[in-house]
Amino acid sequence: MSVRAMTWAFGQRAGSPMAKHVLLALAGHHSDESGADPHPAI
């Protein structure tokens, strides 16, 4: 989890609560250490 990505996501304006939730979920899967892109498993 990237605290920086989560902080950024919380500061963004989203069109709906669901869009905000998706943005936060993707930010939660980002990794600052490995540089991994936020591609969660489905």
C-alpha positions as CSV (number, residue, x, y, z in Angstrom):
1,M,0.0,0.0,0.0
2,S,1.2,3.5,-0.8
3,V,0.4,6.2,1.7
4,R,1.3,8.8,-0.9
5,A,-1.1,7.3,-3.4
6,M,-3.9,7.0,-0.9
7,T,-3.4,10.7,0.2
8,W,-3.5,11.8,-3.4
9,A,-6.7,9.8,-4.0
10,F,-8.5,11.2,-1.0
11,G,-7.7,14.7,-2.3
12,Q,-9.2,14.1,-5.8
13,R,-12.7,15.0,-6.8
14,A,-14.6,12.1,-8.2
15,G,-17.9,12.2,-10.1
16,S,-19.7,9.8,-7.7
17,P,-19.0,7.9,-4.4
18,M,-18.5,4.7,-6.5
19,A,-15.8,6.4,-8.6
20,K,-14.1,7.6,-5.4
21,H,-14.2,4.1,-4.0
22,V,-12.6,2.6,-7.2
23,L,-9.9,5.3,-7.1
24,L,-9.1,4.5,-3.5
25,A,-9.1,0.8,-4.2
26,L,-6.6,1.2,-7.0
27,A,-4.4,3.5,-4.8
28,G,-4.5,0.9,-2.1
29,H,-2.9,-1.6,-4.5
30,H,-0.1,0.7,-5.6
31,S,3.4,0.1,-4.2
32,D,6.0,2.9,-3.8
33,E,8.7,0.4,-2.9
34,S,8.5,-1.9,-5.9
35,G,7.1,0.7,-8.3
36,A,4.3,-1.8,-9.1
37,D,1.3,-0.5,-11.0
38,P,-2.1,-0.8,-9.3
39,H,-3.4,-3.9,-11.0
40,P,-5.5,-5.8,-8.4
41,A,-6.4,-9.4,-8.9
42,I,-10.0,-10.1,-9.9
